[in-house]
Amino acid sequence: MQNNQTKQAITALGREMGPPVLEALRSIFAQEQLLLVKAQPAIATDVAYGQHERQVLDIYASASSHAQLKPVVVFVHGGGFLKGDKGSNQDWYNSNVGRFAAREGYIGVVMNYRLAPEFMWPSGGEDVAAVVNWLKSNVAQYGGDPSQIILIGTSAGAVHVATYHQHNSEESAIKGLVLLSGLYGVTPLDERDTLYYGPQADYAAKHPLSALVNSTTPLMMACTEYDPPRFQAEFVGLAQARITQQGELPACMVLSGHNHYSIASHLGTSDTRLSDEILGFISKVCA
């Protein structure tokens, strides 16, 4: 469970976003996450999956992972389409998700992708597809099962995971999607988003909402108590559209005591509420 000190610190940050909030979150979780860095370093770093300098990934695995091929958990970081990084053996932020996956006996993969405004829609989804294709051909040598890939994305990373699925929904390359505090097409674009998507008028033909609503691929979605209202509206809107179309909700969670940044950055800590749900989802879809 989340301890009171951490809860109070995140509550004090409210729904604000931006570098000061991000740095505050880094300090809140640094002690626990740095312990995980020491215990679970990457087994391969900056592995190229494409030609661009940002088309690289890191791989995390426990010592026992090679006994048999394990499901592969791919994490796609956020950053508002314009920034962000997969982390490293020196920087725990975002790389913590790969370490968390490895600690639980899976193969963790954390990727970088090309950024806007130089690279616009659907480049993020295309980079996720390139990673999936690379894993299909190469992950077995690292102990991963190429037939059991789960994609997790947060914020802009959730958009890229959803875009990948939008363009590859007829394929069976992945076992499940986990979308954390993303944008799916429920609310209009803001000015920052147009640097990736282009004009608001073009958005209806580009957003992944219809593909997610009609998908038969297992889906888990989450947002937080202190997400900005727009991200909460996206979560609720997608959930409502899914239950209207399919007659049941996907796996859903609203995580109390967390905000837009901490939803992913706390994974691997002693607050296991979200991680328990993710692990249960992975176990179910990879059974």
N, C-alpha and C positions, 0 to 999 in steps of 0.2 A: 504493500500500500504506500501511498504518497505520505511522507512525513509532514508534520504541521509547518515546519520551517520552510520547506520547499514550496508548499502550497501557498503560504503567506507571501513569499517572495514573488511567485508567479502572479498571484492575485493583484499585487501592488503594481505590476507592469500593465495590467488591464488588457485591452484589445489593440494597443498601439503596435505598430510595426516599424522597422527601420534599424539601422546599425546599432544605436544604443541598446535597444531591446535585445537584439541578437547577442551583443557582447555580454549583457546581463545573464542571458540564458547559458552562455558558455561558462560563465563563472559558477552558476548554480550547480551544474552537473559535472564540472571538471574533475573533482576529486574521484567520483565513482568511475567516470569514463576513462580517466588516465590509468586506473588499475586494470581496466579491460584492455587498454592498449598494450600494457606490459605482458599480459597473459595471452593475448591473441594477436600477434603481429600478422601482417599480410604474408602470404606465401608466394605471391607474384604481384609486382607493382608496375603500373604504367604500361600494361600490355596493350598493344595497338589492335583495335578492331576495325580501323579505317585509316585513311590517308591524312586526315586533318590532325593537327597537334592536340586537339581536345578529344579526339576519338580514341580514348584510352580507358582502361579499367583495371581495378585491383581485385585480387581473389583472396578470400579468407577460408581457411579450413582447419579443423582440429586435427590433432595427431591421429585420432581414430577414424577420421572421415574416409580414409582410403581402404578400409576393410571391405567395404562394399560401396557401390555407387549411391550417392545421396541426392535428394532433391536440391535444386539450385535456386537460391533466393537472390533476385536482382533488385538493387535499390537505385532509384533515380532521384537525385537531389532536387531541391527547389532553388529559387533565386529570381523569381519574377521574370523569367525568360532571358534576363540580361546578365546574370552573374551566377556564382555558385561553384562549388568544387567538391569532389568526391572525398576529400580528406586524404590522410596518409598515415604512415607509422609515426609521424611527428604531430599530426593534427587529428584529434579524435572526431571532430564535428563531421557528420555524415558517414564517415568510415565506421562509426559505432554500429550502424545497422548491419554492415557486413560482419563485424566481430560478433555481434549478438547472434546472427544466424549460425556462424561457425561454432560458437559456444554451445548452441542447441543441437549440434550434430549435422547441420546442413552445410552446403557450400555457399558462402556469401560472396556476392559480386557487387561492387559499387562502381558506377560508371560516370565519366564526364560526357558532355555532349556539346555540340556547337551552339553558340549563343546569338541571340538577336542583339542589335538590329542587322548585323551582317547576314545572319542565317535566319530566315523567317519560316513560318508554317509551310509545310509539315516537317521541317528538318528534325525537330525533336523526336517525333514518332519514327522518322526514318533511322535516326541513330539507335533508338531502342530496337528496331528491326535488325539493324546491323549487328548489335550485340547478341540478340537471340540467334541469328545465323552463325555468328562466331562460336557461340556456346555449343550449338548443335554439332559443330565439327571438332571442337577442341576441349570442351570441359571435362570429358571423361578422363583425360590424362591428369587432371587435378582432383579426381575422385567424385565428379559430379555426374548425375544421370541426365543426359540431354533430352530425355523424354519427360522429365519432371521439372519444369521451370515455372517459378512463380515470380510475378512482377509486382514490386511495391514502389509507388511514387508518392512524393509529398509536394503539395503546392504546384509549381510549374512542372515538377516531375510527374505528378499525377496526371496533368494534362498530356504529357508526352506518352505515358503509359496508355492513356485512353485513346490517343491518336493512333498509336501503334495498333491497338485493338480495332479501332475504326477501319483501318486499312487492311487488316489481316484477320477479320472476324471469322472467315470461313476456314481458316487453318486451325490445326490442333496442336500448334507448336508450344502452347503454354497451358498450364494446369489451372491458373487462377490469377486474378487481379486484386490488388489491395490498393485502394485509393484513399489518401490521407489529405484532407483539407484542400481539395482541388477545385478547378473550374471546369464545368462540363457543358455549359451552354444555357443554363437556367437564367442567368442575369446578363445584362449588356456588358460589353467591353468597357474598360476604362482606358484613359489615354496611354498609359504604360503598355497595356496589352496590345494596342494597335502596332507597336513596334515589332511585335512578333506576328500577329494575325493579319495586319493590314487594316483597311477601313472597316468601320462598324458595319457598313452595308454588305460587306462580303462574309460576315461572320456566320450567318445562318447556314451557308453551304460548307462551312469548315468545322464547326464545333462537333464534338463526339456524342452529344446527348442521345440521338436516335439509336446509334450503335450500342450504347450502354443499356438503353431501355429494353432493347430487343434481344440482347445477348443471352446465349445459353452458357457462356463461360462463367464458371463460379466467380462471384464478386463479393468482396468485403469492402466496406466504406466506413470512414470515421471522420469526425471533426471534433472540435474542442469547445469547452465552455467559454473560453476567451478568444476564440477566432473572431475576426471582424464579421459583422452581420452578413456581408456578401458571401463569405465562404460558408456560413451556416445556411444561408438561403440556397446555395448550390447543393449542399448535402440534403436538405429537406426536399428540394425540388426533384432531385434525382430519385430519392427514395419514394416519393409520391408517384412519380411517373412509372417506376418499376412495379409498384404494387398495383397500379391501375392496369398496366399492360400484362403483367404476369400473374397477378393474383396473390403475390407474396413478396415480402421484403427480402432483399439480400441480407447477408450478415452486416449489421449496423452497430455503431457505437458512438455516443457522444461522451468524450472523455472529460470528466470534471477536473478542475484544478490545473488545467494546462492551456497553452495558447498556441498560436499558429506555428511558432518555431519549436516549441517543446514537444509537439506531438511525435516528431521523429527523433529529436535529439535526446530524449530521455530513454529511448529503447536500449536495453542492456543494464539499466539501473535497478534498484530494489523496488521501484514502482512497476509491478508486473501486470497491471490490469490490461493494458492494451496488448502487451507482448503475449500474454496468455491467450487472448482472443486470436491474435495472428497465428500463434503456434497451433491452436485448435483448428483454425481454418486450413493451414497447410497440411496438417495430419489428415484432415477429412478429404481434401482434394487430391492428395497424393497416396491415398490408401490403396 
